[in-house]
Amino acid sequence: MSDYHDFDHFGLDPRIVAAVKAMGYATPTPIQSKAIPLVMAGRDVMGAAQTGTGKTAGFALPIIDRLLPQASASMSPARHPVRALILAPTRELAEQVAENVKMYISGTPLRCATVYGGVDMDPQTQALRNGVEIIVATPGRLLDHLGSKNTSLSQVQMVVLDEADRMLDMGFLPDISRILNQLPKERQSLMFSATFSEEIKKLAANFLRDPVLVEVARRNATADNVQQELYRVHESEKTAALLSLLHDRELKQVLVFVNTKIGCRRLARELQKHAINADAIHGDKSQDERMKALEGFKQGTIDVLVATDVAARGLDIVELPAVINYDVPYAPEDYVHRIGRTARAGLSGLAITIATGSEDRAVAGIERLIKRTIEPKPIELRRPPRGERPGRSREREREAPRERQASAPAAPRPAAAPAVAADDFFNKPYEPSSAGVEPATTEDEVPAVGGKSPAKVATLLGGGKR
């Protein structure tokens, strides 16, 4: 249970509290209740919290509160230096965090900019040069702007690594190190992660100073309000199992996870063939395409969104009812992140995993990580009737004209044209010509040109007599 029953008792600036209430939040979550006072006190924090527990507000609200005494209403960029940096692993998560921060600071003079790859740098450059106190960024694009001298981190007072485990998984450690080396030594550092590996502990040892560990649940654990189910099928039955679950459970607005980009595209097309309004989101899609798919999914115009792990980071849909693992994740930690997309903000959710025999070891690894056994359940596969399978309708369309042509009564043949008398010459047997045929000219009897005898080949090559 939270130590604070509302946001008024934290001592936050009234403008921040008003913004939070306007967003519809009244009671702090456990991670917010524990983290906000520590961050306001200036302590380094290492937070262990699953996605969907409200950790963004847990670090954003106290950071904003600490920046407000230095806030300026001046239009001069010099009056708005970068004082807080929030690093996120993906552009979707960066966009989601920045969206929340901008709502929190809506009643203040503070400014926030979002920096991530996959889009034009010019609008980001203009925003940075206009001056911002808070930057939410992915590591790679931030380094691009730093290299172009579009911003400076020399006055940063607070830095946050959000979903640090995912950043390490994506190979961002060298980029993070380069960024941290450009920050002042005297700063407040915060790190939040849903899972804790040895690499995370090493990063924390170098990144944090005397941190306070904040845990709201057992490490590497899943939320208690997520119902987890497991179905074992043959590899060839995976799609049929997914169709059965979508139909029998009458699931709408479902997030389906796969392990590869090509598998993401194929599954989305297969679902569309079965009249399911589905779309795909993966790393090969442009930022505009990904944002369009996400917006359609949030608005309910897309029922099933097929996604890879990286592309789905940052999805924050409060009432997402279900998550389905079409592919068991390679890393057990990814399972925690995947099912954390549902059951957010204290709501209940459903997490379904479809596993084949080749994925048994991965399932066992997940059970060891979350320290619980997921009992497999039987499933009645829903296969489309033979005449309704994808592609059969198109075959029937191609065959229909031929069938109609075969079933149509045969048209009377036109009367044959009168035969033309053949020339008797073509009916006679072959007879050799009586005229003599000149013998073929041999190589040694090449006719003279212009009355002159042609030179011997050997003579031309220097081998004849002179």
ABEGO torsion letter per residue (X at the ends): XBABABAAAAGBBAAAAAAAAAAGBABBBAAAAAAAAAAAAGBBBBBBBBBGAGAAAAAAAAAAAAAAAABBABABAAABBBABBBBBABAAAAAAAAAAAAAAAAABABBBBBBBBGBBAAAAAAAAAAEBABBBBBAAAAAAAAAAGABBAAABABBBBBGAAAAAAAGAAAAAAAAAAABBABBBBBBBBABBBAAAAAAAAAABBGBBBBBABBBGBBBAABBBBBBBBBAAAAAAAAAAAAAAAGBBGBBBBBABAAAAAAAAAAAAAAGBBBBBBBAABBAAAAAAAAAAAAAGABABBBBBAAAABGBBBAABABBBBABBBABAAAAAAAAAABGBGGBBBBBBBBBBAAAAAAAAAAAAAAGBBBBBBBBBBBBBBAAABBGAAAAAAAAAAAAAAAABBBBBBBBBBBBBBBBAAAABBBBBBABBBBBBBBAAABBBBGGBBBBBAAAAAGABBX
